[in-house]
Amino acid sequence: MASAEPAVSGGWPMFNNARNMVSFVDGRVSYIKIYWNSTLGYPNGGVSVAAYYDPPAGYDYQWSGN
């Protein structure tokens, strides 16, 4: 069973494949998994944010245009 503890120290509530209710440009709404890369870090010690990059193939969304 997966841990319910945040994957980022300091209590940041970030989890890979967390389900979220999202709306799309075409007007539909869906409850989907959001990809978060827990291994991506920044030189200043910051953590990655899921909206900064597109998910790998297999997810039902993308942040960038076609």
Summary of the structure (lengths in Angstrom):
residues: 66
radius of gyration: 13.2
end to end distance: 36.2
largest distance: 37.8
contacts: 107
relative contact order: 0.20
helix: 5%
strand: 21%
